Amino acid sequence: MKQEILSRIQKKFPLVQKPFEVIADELGMREDEVLEILQAEKKANIIRQTSAIFDTKRLGYKSSLVAFKIPEEKINSAVKIINAHPGVSHNYERNHDFNIWFTMAVAPDSVLGLERTIQTLASLAEADDYIVLPTLKLFKINVKLNTTGKDEKKEEVKKVVHKDIELTPLHHKIIQRVQYDIDFVSEPFADIINDLDIDYETFFNTLQELQKAGVMRRFASILNHRKAGFNANAMVVWDIDETLGDAIGAKAAAFSAVSHCYLRPKYKNWPYNLFTMVHGKTTQETNAMIAEMAQEIESKDYMPLYSSKEFKKVRIEYFTPKFAEWEKKHATVA
């Protein structure tokens, strides 16, 4: 039953006053039993965070995947410099000459902007070279680890058309609160309701507005991959024909083991433009899935990049002064 609960909170977290009561009713359990299991999984670090997941771009932030080429002896100092930026949410060492891979975002009111911020970080980290890999097209972003073993190998990835929205002060207040981890208690949103002096109907209606507008991708739990038993997670990069990008990207995104799928630019020193994150419990399982994908994906070449070290994996804190403080401190470098 534990695996069913973990599957449920990853896919569609109930946005109601008592969400764990809803889950308990669905599974024929008591609310306190569900909470006890979730509290234990949180304590064991199986569950990394349960919160709203936002679309950085829809919030006005500019972002990109970035790869640095850092000399081995300088990796530790470079990682400290990179991780100190509040817009860096993920940072890994991978098995390639471009060895340090991180996601980078800058705030809507950034003075430096994305390119100059990356240039500044490259200078501070003493990178020998770097590539900037912004998203040209997003095919899929949905981290749902198959904890039950019942999921199909393929899944339908629905295309969603989002409504335009003008964010109000209330939207911003709620975004600032729901981006953080909730407690596993009967009414996890009670403090937000009380602090903002609003009712539950207003709160959940606002979240629905944000989701329909694509500002909030979803509200869900994210598991710690390795703690949950998924120890072999590869970023597989593919060299595909750009004119067939839409069709090939959709084909790759349909694999359930793929959590992220993007089309990114090519460079003279980097020929790969389709990026897929593939998750498996063992390297053998992941490699088998990659081989299966390779039979269906038309590519000139592909390469699995496994992470040898995880240096940072957090959620970006939106609408905080940390971004401006970092820029003020490093303005002279830029």
C-alpha positions in Angstrom: 0.0 0.0 0.0 3.0 2.3 0.7 3.9 2.1 -3.0 0.4 3.0 -4.1 0.5 6.1 -1.8 3.8 7.2 -3.2 2.5 6.7 -6.8 -0.6 8.7 -5.9 1.1 11.8 -4.5 3.5 12.0 -7.4 0.8 12.0 -10.0 -2.1 14.1 -8.8 -2.0 15.5 -5.3 -5.6 16.3 -4.1 -5.9 20.1 -3.8 -8.6 20.0 -1.0 -8.7 21.0 2.6 -7.9 17.4 3.8 -5.9 15.8 0.9 -4.8 12.8 2.9 -8.3 11.9 3.8 -9.1 11.8 0.0 -6.1 9.5 -0.6 -7.1 7.3 2.3 -10.7 7.0 1.0 -9.4 6.0 -2.4 -7.2 3.3 -1.0 -9.6 2.0 1.7 -7.5 3.2 4.5 -7.7 5.6 7.4 -6.3 9.1 7.1 -4.0 8.6 10.1 -2.5 5.5 8.4 -1.7 7.4 5.3 -0.1 10.2 7.3 1.9 7.8 9.3 3.3 6.1 6.2 4.1 9.5 4.5 5.8 10.9 7.7 8.0 7.8 7.8 8.9 8.1 4.1 9.7 11.8 4.6 11.9 11.0 7.6 13.7 8.3 5.6 14.3 11.0 2.9 12.4 8.9 0.3 10.1 11.9 -0.3 12.2 14.9 -1.2 9.5 17.6 -1.2 5.8 18.1 -1.6 4.9 21.5 -3.1 3.7 23.4 -6.1 6.0 23.0 -9.2 6.1 26.2 -11.2 7.1 26.9 -14.8 10.1 29.2 -14.5 9.5 30.8 -17.9 5.8 31.5 -17.2 6.9 33.4 -14.1 9.1 35.7 -16.2 12.4 34.0 -15.3 14.9 33.2 -18.1 16.6 29.9 -17.8 18.9 27.4 -19.5 20.8 24.2 -19.0 24.5 24.9 -18.9 27.6 22.7 -19.2 31.1 23.8 -18.0 34.4 22.2 -18.8 36.2 22.3 -15.4 39.7 20.9 -14.7 39.6 18.1 -12.3 41.6 19.9 -9.6 39.2 22.9 -9.7 35.9 21.1 -9.5 35.3 21.5 -5.8 36.0 25.3 -5.8 34.0 25.7 -9.0 31.0 23.8 -7.6 30.9 26.1 -4.5 30.8 29.2 -6.8 28.1 27.8 -9.1 25.9 26.5 -6.3 26.0 29.9 -4.5 23.9 31.4 -7.2 20.2 31.3 -6.2 19.1 30.5 -9.7 21.0 27.2 -9.8 18.6 24.4 -8.9 20.4 21.3 -10.2 24.1 20.6 -10.5 25.8 17.3 -11.4 29.1 16.0 -12.5 28.7 13.8 -15.6 31.0 11.5 -17.6 32.1 13.8 -20.4 34.7 16.5 -21.0 31.9 19.0 -20.3 31.8 17.6 -16.8 29.7 20.1 -14.8 26.0 20.3 -15.7 23.6 22.7 -14.1 20.3 24.5 -14.6 20.5 28.3 -14.4 17.7 30.9 -14.0 17.7 34.6 -13.6 14.9 36.8 -12.2 12.6 38.9 -14.4 14.3 42.1 -13.1 17.9 40.8 -13.6 20.3 43.6 -14.5 22.9 41.2 -15.9 20.6 38.9 -17.7 21.1 35.2 -18.4 24.1 35.3 -20.8 26.2 37.7 -18.7 25.4 35.8 -15.5 26.7 32.6 -17.1 29.8 34.4 -18.4 30.3 35.7 -14.9 30.0 32.2 -13.4 32.4 30.8 -16.0 35.0 33.4 -15.1 34.6 32.9 -11.4 34.7 29.1 -11.7 37.7 29.3 -14.1 35.9 27.1 -16.7 38.0 26.1 -19.7 34.9 26.2 -21.9 31.1 26.2 -21.6 28.0 25.7 -23.7 24.6 27.3 -23.1 21.7 25.0 -23.9 18.3 26.8 -23.6 15.0 25.0 -24.3 14.0 25.4 -27.9 11.0 23.1 -27.4 9.6 21.3 -24.4 8.0 17.9 -25.1 7.7 16.6 -21.5 8.5 17.4 -17.9 6.9 15.1 -15.5 8.9 13.2 -12.8 6.8 10.2 -11.8 8.8 7.3 -10.7 7.1 3.9 -11.2 7.0 2.8 -7.6 4.3 0.1 -8.1 5.8 -1.6 -11.2 2.4 -1.5 -12.9 2.9 1.4 -15.2 3.0 0.8 -19.0 6.3 1.4 -21.0 4.5 4.1 -23.0 2.2 6.9 -22.0 0.2 9.6 -23.8 1.7 13.0 -23.5 -1.1 15.5 -23.9 -0.6 18.9 -25.5 -2.0 21.6 -23.2 -3.0 25.0 -24.4 -2.6 27.5 -21.5 -4.6 30.6 -20.9 -2.9 34.0 -20.5 -3.0 35.4 -17.0 -1.9 38.7 -15.4 -0.5 37.9 -12.0 -2.1 39.8 -9.2 -0.7 40.5 -5.7 -2.7 37.6 -4.4 -1.2 35.3 -7.0 2.3 36.4 -6.0 1.6 35.9 -2.2 0.2 32.4 -2.9 3.2 31.5 -5.2 5.6 32.6 -2.5 3.9 30.2 0.0 3.1 27.1 -2.0 6.6 26.8 -3.5 7.8 25.4 -0.1 7.5 21.9 1.3 4.2 21.2 3.2 3.9 19.2 6.4 2.2 15.8 6.4 -0.7 16.8 8.7 -4.4 16.6 8.2 -4.8 20.2 7.0 -1.4 21.1 5.4 -2.6 24.4 3.9 -4.2 25.8 7.1 -1.3 28.1 8.0 -1.3 29.6 4.5 -5.1 30.2 4.7 -4.7 31.9 8.1 -1.6 33.9 7.3 -3.1 35.3 4.1 -6.5 35.7 5.6 -8.4 34.0 2.8 -10.8 31.1 2.7 -10.1 27.6 1.2 -12.3 28.3 -1.9 -10.3 31.4 -2.8 -7.0 29.5 -2.2 -7.8 26.5 -4.4 -9.5 28.6 -7.1 -6.3 30.6 -7.3 -4.2 27.5 -7.7 -6.5 26.2 -10.4 -6.1 29.6 -12.2 -2.3 29.3 -12.0 -2.4 25.7 -13.3 -4.7 26.5 -16.2 -2.4 29.4 -17.1 0.6 27.0 -17.0 2.3 29.0 -14.3 1.9 26.1 -11.9 2.7 22.8 -13.7 1.3 20.7 -10.9 1.2 20.2 -7.1 3.0 17.0 -6.3 5.6 15.1 -4.3 9.0 14.6 -5.7 10.9 11.5 -4.6 14.6 11.2 -3.9 15.5 9.0 -6.9 18.2 7.0 -5.3 16.5 6.6 -1.9 13.4 5.3 -3.8 15.5 2.7 -5.5 16.1 4.4 -8.9 19.9 4.4 -8.8 20.6 4.6 -12.6 19.4 7.9 -14.1 20.9 9.0 -17.3 20.7 12.2 -19.3 20.7 10.7 -22.8 21.6 13.2 -25.6 20.7 12.5 -29.3 21.9 14.0 -32.5 18.7 14.2 -34.6 17.6 16.0 -37.7 16.3 19.3 -36.6 13.6 19.3 -39.3 12.2 16.1 -37.7 12.5 17.5 -34.2 8.8 17.6 -33.4 8.0 14.0 -34.4 11.1 12.5 -32.9 10.7 14.5 -29.7 7.1 13.3 -29.3 8.2 9.7 -29.8 10.9 10.0 -27.2 8.6 11.7 -24.7 6.1 8.8 -24.9 8.4 6.5 -23.0 7.2 6.3 -19.4 10.8 6.0 -18.2 11.5 9.5 -19.7 10.8 12.3 -17.2 12.2 15.2 -19.2 12.4 15.7 -23.0 13.7 18.9 -24.7 15.0 20.1 -28.0 18.1 22.3 -27.5 20.6 24.0 -29.9 23.6 22.3 -31.5 27.1 23.8 -31.6 30.3 22.9 -33.4 31.7 21.3 -30.3 28.3 19.8 -29.3 26.2 18.0 -32.0 23.5 16.7 -29.7 20.1 18.5 -29.7 17.5 16.2 -28.2 17.8 15.7 -24.4 16.0 12.9 -22.5 16.2 12.0 -18.8 15.8 8.2 -18.5 15.2 6.6 -15.1 15.8 3.0 -14.0 16.5 1.0 -10.9 19.8 -0.4 -12.3 22.2 0.6 -15.0 21.3 -2.6 -16.8 17.6 -1.6 -16.7 18.3 1.9 -17.9 20.6 0.9 -20.7 18.0 -1.6 -21.9 15.4 1.1 -22.0 17.8 3.4 -23.9 18.5 0.7 -26.4 14.8 0.2 -26.9 14.4 3.9 -27.5 17.3 3.9 -29.9 15.4 1.4 -32.1 12.5 3.9 -32.5 14.4 7.2 -32.5 16.0 8.3 -35.8 19.4 9.6 -34.7 22.9 10.0 -36.1 24.3 9.3 -32.7 23.3 9.2 -29.1 25.2 9.2 -25.7 24.0 8.4 -22.2 25.6 10.8 -19.6 25.3 9.3 -16.1 25.9 11.5 -13.1 28.8 10.6 -11.0 28.0 13.2 -8.3 25.0 15.2 -7.3 26.1 18.6 -6.1 22.8 20.4 -5.8 19.1 19.6 -6.2 16.7 22.1 -4.8 13.7 24.2 -5.9 14.3 27.7 -7.0 12.9 30.2 -4.5 10.9 32.6 -6.6 10.4 36.3 -5.9 13.1 36.6 -3.2 15.8 39.3 -2.9 18.6 36.7 -3.2 18.9 37.2 -6.9 19.5 40.9 -6.7 21.9 40.4 -3.8 24.0 38.0 -5.9 24.1 40.4 -8.8 25.1 43.3 -6.6 28.0 41.3 -5.1 29.3 40.1 -8.5 28.5 43.1 -10.7 32.2 44.1 -11.0 33.1 40.7 -12.4 30.6 41.0 -15.2 
